[in-house]
Amino acid sequence: MNLIRNYRNWRRYRATVSELNRLSNRELNDLGISRSDIPYVARKAS
C-alpha cells in the first residue's frame, strides 16, 4: 500500500511541477512564486 501511495504522490508532484513550468515568469510572479521555488511549492502541494 505504501508503494502505491508513494507513486501517487510522485505523480501529483510531477503534474504540479509540469503545470507550474508552463506558466510565464510574470504569471509565476503574480502567484508569488519564483522559478527556483517550483520544486518546493510542488512538494508542499503533494
C-alpha positions in Angstrom: 0.0 0.0 0.0 2.9 2.4 0.8 4.3 1.9 -2.7 1.1 2.9 -4.3 0.8 6.0 -2.1 4.4 7.0 -2.9 3.7 6.5 -6.6 0.6 8.7 -6.5 2.4 11.4 -4.5 5.2 11.4 -7.1 2.7 11.7 -9.9 1.0 14.6 -8.2 4.4 16.2 -7.7 5.4 15.8 -11.3 2.0 17.1 -12.5 2.3 20.2 -10.3 5.9 20.8 -11.5 4.8 20.5 -15.1 1.9 22.8 -14.7 3.9 25.5 -12.9 6.7 25.2 -15.5 4.2 26.0 -18.3 3.4 29.4 -16.6 5.3 32.5 -17.7 7.6 34.3 -15.3 5.0 37.1 -15.0 2.3 34.6 -14.1 4.5 32.9 -11.5 5.4 36.3 -10.1 1.7 37.1 -9.8 1.4 34.0 -7.7 4.4 35.0 -5.6 6.5 32.1 -6.9 9.9 32.2 -8.5 11.0 29.6 -10.9 13.5 28.3 -8.4 10.7 27.8 -5.9 8.7 25.4 -8.1 10.1 22.1 -6.7 9.5 23.3 -3.1 5.9 24.5 -3.9 5.2 21.2 -5.7 6.4 19.2 -2.7 4.2 21.2 -0.3 1.2 20.7 -2.7 1.6 16.9 -2.8 
